[in-house]
Amino acid sequence: MPSMLTLVFRKLKVGSKPQKEESSMAPQPDASQQRVQPPKKQRSDFEFGKILGEGSYSEVVQATEKTTRKEYAIKVLLKRQMIRENKQKYVMRERDVLTRLNHPFFVKLYFTFQDKDRLYFGLSLAKRGELLPYIHKVGSFDECTTRFYSAEIILALEHMHSLGIIHRDLKPENILLNEDWHIQITDFGSAKILEADSSDGIVRANSFVGTAQYVSPELLTTNRTERVEKSASKCSDLWALGAIIYQLLAGLPPFRAGTEYLIFQKILKLEYVFPDGFPEKARDLVQKLLVIDPKKRLGCDECGGYPKLKAHPFFQGVDWDNIHKQTPPALKPFTMLDGEEIHSDYYVDDFNILTPNSLSDVFEKINTNETENEKTHSKKYVLDHSSEERAHLLSKQEKDVKWHQFVEGNLILKMGLVDKRKGLFARRRQLLLTEGPHLYYVDPENMVLKGEIPWSRTLKVEAKNFKTFFVHTPNRTYYLIDPEGYALEWCRAIDEMMHYTYQA
């Protein structure tokens, strides 16, 4: 007798349809007219590469089909673990959703197969990976880039909702980027397909789904008997959209706290603020999406549906019919200063920072902007001290410099207060350049070491003006503003340390 899991997987076969029983007297088709079914794929047909993502009972692996050389993202699900965690229904749900979706902004399910221990889903490969690391990399997106990707998310939601599907866990980790930098939404294990007999379009679940920072308030409400109701509708995805647009522009989600419980309390109270520099049209859009009453959110049927949402002034100029054919905006680091966007000359390609100019060209541009006074007073930061000289300087530093406690016994070469920005948020920090090399940053008010900018051969420094400079590292760009106007001096000191440390 077939196992329950085998019965489940029979339903997972892509394109399979229930076969009608035929009478033994029914005429049989001629052999020449019978359709030859292609052989079922198996693990040995593929070369498996790096792991793209992992879950409690599955992992996603990059794989190349040996005969065609086509690349896929293959989701490998462990049968035993899936049964242990009672996840069969989530696998079924994901398969059902993927087979219904037919849109360029979703991952595509091409095939399924299994062996004794595992199930395999062959999915389209989004070569650029998740959206979230790019937000972390650049801090936040500029208005143009945010408009583009928000528009693509809206078109994806419109298609999905038109099919009666709600995602219920929309977040930057579940938005992938393909090779051409367009989005592909994934992870439908928490999704729901609204049944035709659901008159109010609401699904009620017995367990919480979603991610704290993006969950809508209707999923958190309780009734008088303290029984969690947890109702989700298409409008729940619109709430998540509002939180994502906020994060793309600000760099952080709107609702943040030390625990999930505290995040939930902020959501229920609609307790969030816009940082300085948040664009006015985008602010209005977010305020109309992050609304406690789901029926009053822009984009829901009661508020004009998707036509009304797409007509919002923030999306002025968007070519909704052809956006999937357009080249997405180049993803460049940027920051805001005095209400103006300051863009990097570099752009992001996966986790590399690329530029048409060499680093020496950048510093040649910096030098041409320096005043004669700055050139006269420029100093050399990296010196070859004798052991006795270094010991003397360290002894004096330990006695006279309060920041010595944070630098692990290294000699401080340059220090000063800077505003360290993450997205539109800024924190005052004491920046310490030391031998080693190290770039420490300290909270000067609480006298706490907050972190260190990692050094490597690929570190790049970029001055934008006399106050603003960027430090580009493989996984993140650091935005630093020197209120005293010594950005060029900071860049020279860091570049000098780079040459001293990594000279051939």
Protein Blocks (a to p, Z undefined) as FASTA:
>chain_A
ZZfklmmmmmmpghiacdddddfkbccddfklpccddddddfklpccdddfbdcfkbccd
ddddfklopacddddddfklmmmnopmlmmmmmmmmmmmpccfkbccdfbdcddfkbccd
dddddfklpfklmmmmnopacfklmmmmmmmmmmmmmmmmmnopafklacfklpccdfko
pacdehjllgccddfklmnopacdfbdedjfklccfklmpccfkopafkpadfklmmmmm
mmmmmmmmnopafbdcfbfklmmmmmmnopacddehiafklmmmmmmmmcfblmlgghia
knopjmlmmmpmklgoiafklmmmpccddddddddeehiacddfbdcehjaccdfbdfkl
mmmmmmmmpcfklmmmpccfbdcddfklmmmmmmmmmmmmmklmmnnopacfbgcddddd
ehjbccdddddddehiacddddfklopafbdcdddfkbccddfblmbccdddfkbccddd
dfkopmmmmmmmmmmmmmmmmgZZ
